[in-house]
Amino acid sequence: MERLVKMTLEGAHGKVIVDGKLSDPFVISRGVRQGDGLSVTLLNLVLHKALKNLEQSNTTDTNLWTCR
C-alpha cells in the first residue's frame, strides 16, 4: 500500500498564480495536492490504525479517548 501511495505522489509538480502570472513549476515533496481524493483515504487509514492500537492497549485512561 505504501509503495502505491508513493508512486501516486512521486514526481508531483505545482504552479501558483502570483500577481496574475503563473509561476515556474516546483516540486511538491510533502503532503498531498489540494483537493486530492487520496488525502481522505490516507486520513481514514491512519485513524483506523490509531484507534486499533488504542483498543489493543486495553487502557482505562479515558483521557486517551478525549479529543482536544
The first five atom37 places (N, CA, C, CB, O) and aatype in JSON, in Angstrom:
{
  "aatype": [12, 6, 1, 10, 19, 11, 12, 16, 10, 6, 7, 0, 8, 7, 11, 19, 9, 19, 3, 7, 11, 10, 15, 3, 14, 13, 19, 9, 15, 1, 7, 19, 1, 5, 7, 3, 7, 10, 15, 19, 16, 10, 10, 2, 10, 19, 10, 8, 11, 0, 10, 11, 2, 10, 6, 5, 15, 2, 16, 16, 3, 16, 2, 10, 17, 16, 4, 1],
  "atom_mask": [
    [1, 1, 1, 1, 1],
    [1, 1, 1, 1, 1],
    [1, 1, 1, 1, 1],
    [1, 1, 1, 1, 1],
    [1, 1, 1, 1, 1],
    [1, 1, 1, 1, 1],
    [1, 1, 1, 1, 1],
    [1, 1, 1, 1, 1],
    [1, 1, 1, 1, 1],
    [1, 1, 1, 1, 1],
    [1, 1, 1, 0, 1],
    [1, 1, 1, 1, 1],
    [1, 1, 1, 1, 1],
    [1, 1, 1, 0, 1],
    [1, 1, 1, 1, 1],
    [1, 1, 1, 1, 1],
    [1, 1, 1, 1, 1],
    [1, 1, 1, 1, 1],
    [1, 1, 1, 1, 1],
    [1, 1, 1, 0, 1],
    [1, 1, 1, 1, 1],
    [1, 1, 1, 1, 1],
    [1, 1, 1, 1, 1],
    [1, 1, 1, 1, 1],
    [1, 1, 1, 1, 1],
    [1, 1, 1, 1, 1],
    [1, 1, 1, 1, 1],
    [1, 1, 1, 1, 1],
    [1, 1, 1, 1, 1],
    [1, 1, 1, 1, 1],
    [1, 1, 1, 0, 1],
    [1, 1, 1, 1, 1],
    [1, 1, 1, 1, 1],
    [1, 1, 1, 1, 1],
    [1, 1, 1, 0, 1],
    [1, 1, 1, 1, 1],
    [1, 1, 1, 0, 1],
    [1, 1, 1, 1, 1],
    [1, 1, 1, 1, 1],
    [1, 1, 1, 1, 1],
    [1, 1, 1, 1, 1],
    [1, 1, 1, 1, 1],
    [1, 1, 1, 1, 1],
    [1, 1, 1, 1, 1],
    [1, 1, 1, 1, 1],
    [1, 1, 1, 1, 1],
    [1, 1, 1, 1, 1],
    [1, 1, 1, 1, 1],
    [1, 1, 1, 1, 1],
    [1, 1, 1, 1, 1],
    [1, 1, 1, 1, 1],
    [1, 1, 1, 1, 1],
    [1, 1, 1, 1, 1],
    [1, 1, 1, 1, 1],
    [1, 1, 1, 1, 1],
    [1, 1, 1, 1, 1],
    [1, 1, 1, 1, 1],
    [1, 1, 1, 1, 1],
    [1, 1, 1, 1, 1],
    [1, 1, 1, 1, 1],
    [1, 1, 1, 1, 1],
    [1, 1, 1, 1, 1],
    [1, 1, 1, 1, 1],
    [1, 1, 1, 1, 1],
    [1, 1, 1, 1, 1],
    [1, 1, 1, 1, 1],
    [1, 1, 1, 1, 1],
    [1, 1, 1, 1, 1]
  ],
  "atom_positions": [
    [[0.83, -1.2, 0.0], [0.0, 0.0, 0.0], [0.87, 1.26, 0.0], [-0.94, 0.0, 1.22], [0.62, 2.21, -0.74]],
    [[1.91, 1.24, 0.85], [2.79, 2.41, 0.94], [3.46, 2.7, -0.41], [3.86, 2.19, 2.03], [3.6, 3.85, -0.81]],
    [[3.86, 1.63, -1.09], [4.51, 1.8, -2.38], [3.55, 2.41, -3.41], [5.04, 0.45, -2.89], [3.96, 3.24, -4.22]],
    [[2.3, 2.0, -3.36], [1.3, 2.54, -4.27], [1.08, 4.03, -4.03], [-0.03, 1.77, -4.12], [0.97, 4.81, -4.97]],
    [[1.01, 4.43, -2.76], [0.83, 5.84, -2.41], [2.03, 6.65, -2.9], [0.64, 6.02, -0.88], [1.87, 7.73, -3.46]],
    [[3.23, 6.13, -2.67], [4.44, 6.84, -3.12], [4.46, 7.0, -4.63], [5.7, 6.08, -2.66], [4.83, 8.05, -5.14]],
    [[4.06, 5.96, -5.34], [4.02, 6.03, -6.8], [3.02, 7.09, -7.27], [3.67, 4.66, -7.39], [3.25, 7.77, -8.27]],
    [[1.92, 7.21, -6.56], [0.88, 8.17, -6.93], [1.37, 9.61, -6.75], [-0.38, 7.94, -6.11], [1.05, 10.48, -7.55]],
    [[2.14, 9.85, -5.69], [2.56, 11.2, -5.35], [3.91, 11.57, -5.95], [2.62, 11.35, -3.87], [4.25, 12.76, -6.03]],
    [[4.69, 10.59, -6.36], [6.04, 10.83, -6.86], [6.02, 11.68, -8.12], [6.75, 9.51, -7.13], [5.22, 11.46, -9.03]],
    [[6.91, 12.66, -8.15], [7.04, 13.49, -9.34], [5.96, 14.56, -9.47], [0.0, 0.0, 0.0], [5.8, 15.14, -10.55]],
    [[5.22, 14.83, -8.4], [4.16, 15.85, -8.47], [4.78, 17.25, -8.54], [3.22, 15.73, -7.23], [5.73, 17.57, -7.83]],
    [[4.22, 18.06, -9.41], [4.66, 19.45, -9.56], [3.46, 20.37, -9.39], [5.36, 19.67, -10.94], [2.31, 19.96, -9.6]],
    [[3.73, 21.6, -9.03], [2.66, 22.56, -8.89], [3.07, 23.91, -9.44], [0.0, 0.0, 0.0], [4.26, 24.18, -9.65]],
    [[2.09, 24.76, -9.68], [2.31, 26.14, -10.1], [1.32, 26.99, -9.34], [2.16, 26.32, -11.65], [0.24, 26.52, -9.0]],
    [[1.68, 28.23, -9.09], [0.76, 29.16, -8.45], [0.68, 30.44, -9.27], [1.22, 29.47, -7.0], [1.57, 30.74, -10.07]],
    [[-0.39, 31.17, -9.05], [-0.55, 32.45, -9.73], [-0.17, 33.55, -8.75], [-2.01, 32.64, -10.27], [-0.76, 33.66, -7.67]],
    [[0.8, 34.36, -9.13], [1.26, 35.48, -8.31], [1.17, 36.74, -9.16], [2.73, 35.26, -7.78], [1.76, 36.81, -10.24]],
    [[0.44, 37.73, -8.68], [0.24, 38.98, -9.42], [-0.25, 38.72, -10.84], [1.55, 39.78, -9.47], [0.15, 39.4, -11.79]],
    [[-1.14, 37.73, -10.97], [-1.74, 37.44, -12.27], [-0.86, 36.64, -13.2], [0.0, 0.0, 0.0], [-1.25, 36.36, -14.34]],
    [[0.34, 36.25, -12.74], [1.25, 35.49, -13.6], [1.47, 34.11, -13.0], [2.59, 36.22, -13.77], [1.57, 33.94, -11.79]],
    [[1.55, 33.12, -13.88], [1.77, 31.74, -13.47], [3.25, 31.53, -13.16], [1.29, 30.76, -14.57], [4.11, 31.89, -13.96]],
    [[3.52, 30.95, -12.01], [4.91, 30.72, -11.6], [5.53, 29.57, -12.39], [4.98, 30.42, -10.1], [4.85, 28.83, -13.09]],
    [[6.83, 29.45, -12.24], [7.52, 28.28, -12.78], [7.08, 27.07, -11.97], [9.08, 28.45, -12.73], [6.68, 27.21, -10.81]],
    [[7.14, 25.88, -12.56], [6.75, 24.68, -11.8], [7.72, 24.41, -10.65], [6.69, 23.47, -12.73], [8.92, 24.68, -10.75]],
    [[7.19, 23.87, -9.56], [8.01, 23.48, -8.41], [7.59, 22.09, -7.98], [7.88, 24.5, -7.23], [6.46, 21.67, -8.2]],
    [[8.52, 21.39, -7.37], [8.28, 20.01, -6.94], [7.49, 20.02, -5.64], [9.61, 19.24, -6.75], [7.81, 20.77, -4.71]],
    [[6.45, 19.2, -5.58], [5.69, 19.02, -4.34], [6.29, 17.79, -3.66], [4.14, 18.84, -4.62], [6.11, 16.66, -4.12]],
    [[7.0, 18.03, -2.55], [7.72, 16.94, -1.92], [7.09, 16.46, -0.61], [9.13, 17.35, -1.66], [7.54, 15.47, -0.04]],
    [[6.07, 17.16, -0.14], [5.42, 16.76, 1.11], [3.91, 16.92, 0.98], [5.95, 17.59, 2.3], [3.4, 17.79, 0.28]],
    [[3.21, 16.05, 1.69], [1.76, 16.16, 1.72], [1.11, 15.72, 0.42], [0.0, 0.0, 0.0], [1.75, 15.11, -0.44]],
    [[-0.16, 16.03, 0.3], [-0.9, 15.71, -0.92], [-1.39, 17.0, -1.54], [-2.1, 14.75, -0.61], [-1.49, 18.03, -0.87]],
    [[-1.7, 16.93, -2.81], [-2.16, 18.13, -3.51], [-3.54, 18.54, -3.01], [-2.19, 17.88, -5.03], [-4.34, 17.7, -2.6]],
    [[-3.8, 19.83, -3.05], [-5.08, 20.35, -2.6], [-6.2, 19.71, -3.42], [-5.12, 21.89, -2.71], [-6.14, 19.68, -4.65]],
    [[-7.21, 19.22, -2.73], [-8.35, 18.61, -3.39], [-8.13, 17.17, -3.82], [0.0, 0.0, 0.0], [-9.02, 16.56, -4.42]],
    [[-6.98, 16.62, -3.51], [-6.67, 15.24, -3.9], [-7.51, 14.28, -3.06], [-5.15, 14.93, -3.73], [-7.47, 14.33, -1.83]],
    [[-8.25, 13.41, -3.71], [-9.09, 12.44, -3.02], [-8.29, 11.46, -2.16], [0.0, 0.0, 0.0], [-8.83, 10.83, -1.26]],
    [[-7.01, 11.34, -2.44], [-6.16, 10.45, -1.68], [-6.01, 10.9, -0.23], [-4.79, 10.35, -2.34], [-5.79, 10.07, 0.66]],
    [[-6.12, 12.21, 0.03], [-5.95, 12.72, 1.39], [-6.99, 12.14, 2.35], [-6.03, 14.25, 1.4], [-6.67, 11.83, 3.49]],
    [[-8.21, 11.99, 1.89], [-9.28, 11.43, 2.73], [-8.98, 9.96, 3.05], [-10.65, 11.56, 2.02], [-9.16, 9.51, 4.18]],
    [[-8.54, 9.23, 2.04], [-8.2, 7.82, 2.22], [-7.06, 7.65, 3.21], [-7.84, 7.17, 0.88], [-7.11, 6.8, 4.09]],
    [[-6.02, 8.47, 3.06], [-4.88, 8.38, 3.97], [-5.28, 8.72, 5.4], [-3.76, 9.32, 3.52], [-4.84, 8.06, 6.34]],
    [[-6.13, 9.74, 5.57], [-6.61, 10.1, 6.9], [-7.37, 8.93, 7.53], [-7.51, 11.35, 6.84], [-7.16, 8.61, 8.69]],
    [[-8.25, 8.32, 6.76], [-9.02, 7.18, 7.28], [-8.12, 6.02, 7.67], [-10.03, 6.72, 6.24], [-8.36, 5.38, 8.7]],
    [[-7.1, 5.74, 6.86], [-6.18, 4.64, 7.18], [-5.42, 4.91, 8.47], [-5.2, 4.43, 6.02], [-5.26, 4.02, 9.3]],
    [[-4.95, 6.13, 8.65], [-4.18, 6.49, 9.85], [-5.08, 6.46, 11.08], [-3.55, 7.9, 9.69], [-4.67, 5.94, 12.12]],
    [[-6.28, 7.0, 10.98], [-7.21, 6.98, 12.12], [-7.59, 5.55, 12.5], [-8.47, 7.79, 11.8], [-7.67, 5.21, 13.68]],
    [[-7.83, 4.72, 11.5], [-8.17, 3.33, 11.76], [-7.05, 2.63, 12.54], [-8.44, 2.59, 10.44], [-7.3, 1.92, 13.51]],
    [[-5.81, 2.83, 12.08], [-4.66, 2.21, 12.74], [-4.5, 2.75, 14.17], [-3.37, 2.47, 11.92], [-4.23, 1.98, 15.09]],
    [[-4.67, 4.06, 14.37], [-4.53, 4.66, 15.7], [-5.59, 4.12, 16.66], [-4.63, 6.18, 15.61], [-5.28, 3.79, 17.8]],
    [[-6.82, 4.03, 16.2], [-7.89, 3.53, 17.06], [-7.7, 2.05, 17.38], [-9.25, 3.75, 16.4], [-7.98, 1.6, 18.49]],
    [[-7.23, 1.3, 16.4], [-6.97, -0.12, 16.62], [-5.88, -0.3, 17.68], [-6.56, -0.81, 15.29], [-6.01, -1.15, 18.57]],
    [[-4.81, 0.49, 17.58], [-3.73, 0.42, 18.58], [-4.23, 0.82, 19.95], [-2.57, 1.32, 18.16], [-3.82, 0.23, 20.96]],
    [[-5.1, 1.81, 20.01], [-5.64, 2.27, 21.28], [-6.51, 1.2, 21.92], [-6.44, 3.57, 21.08], [-6.44, 0.98, 23.13]],
    [[-7.33, 0.54, 21.11], [-8.18, -0.53, 21.63], [-7.34, -1.71, 22.12], [-9.15, -1.0, 20.55], [-7.68, -2.33, 23.13]],
    [[-6.27, -2.02, 21.42], [-5.43, -3.15, 21.8], [-4.6, -2.88, 23.05], [-4.51, -3.49, 20.67], [-4.12, -3.81, 23.69]],
    [[-4.45, -1.6, 23.41], [-3.66, -1.28, 24.59], [-4.43, -1.59, 25.88], [-3.24, 0.19, 24.56], [-3.84, -1.61, 26.96]],
    [[-5.75, -1.83, 25.78], [-6.6, -2.14, 26.93], [-6.42, -1.14, 28.07], [-6.31, -3.54, 27.44], [-6.36, -1.52, 29.24]],
    [[-6.33, 0.11, 27.73], [-6.12, 1.14, 28.74], [-7.44, 1.57, 29.36], [-5.41, 2.34, 28.13], [-8.5, 1.53, 28.72]],
    [[-7.37, 1.98, 30.6], [-8.57, 2.51, 31.29], [-8.48, 4.01, 31.44], [-8.75, 1.86, 32.68], [-9.37, 4.63, 32.03]],
    [[-7.42, 4.61, 30.91], [-7.25, 6.05, 30.97], [-8.15, 6.7, 29.93], [-5.76, 6.45, 30.75], [-7.84, 6.68, 28.74]],
    [[-9.26, 7.28, 30.38], [-10.24, 7.86, 29.44], [-9.72, 9.12, 28.8], [-11.54, 8.16, 30.15], [-10.28, 9.55, 27.8]],
    [[-8.66, 9.74, 29.32], [-8.1, 10.93, 28.68], [-7.54, 10.62, 27.29], [-7.01, 11.52, 29.55], [-7.45, 11.51, 26.45]],
    [[-7.17, 9.37, 27.05], [-6.66, 8.99, 25.75], [-7.74, 9.02, 24.69], [-6.03, 7.62, 25.81], [-7.44, 9.09, 23.5]],
    [[-9.0, 8.97, 25.09], [-10.12, 8.96, 24.17], [-10.71, 10.35, 23.98], [-11.18, 8.0, 24.66], [-11.68, 10.51, 23.24]],
    [[-10.15, 11.35, 24.63], [-10.7, 12.69, 24.56], [-10.02, 13.49, 23.46], [-10.55, 13.41, 25.91], [-8.79, 13.56, 23.41]],
    [[-10.81, 14.08, 22.58], [-10.25, 14.95, 21.54], [-10.2, 16.36, 22.09], [-11.09, 14.88, 20.22], [-11.2, 16.88, 22.6]],
    [[-9.07, 16.97, 21.98], [-8.93, 18.36, 22.47], [-8.49, 19.27, 21.38], [-7.94, 18.44, 23.61], [-8.31, 20.46, 21.6]]
  ]
}
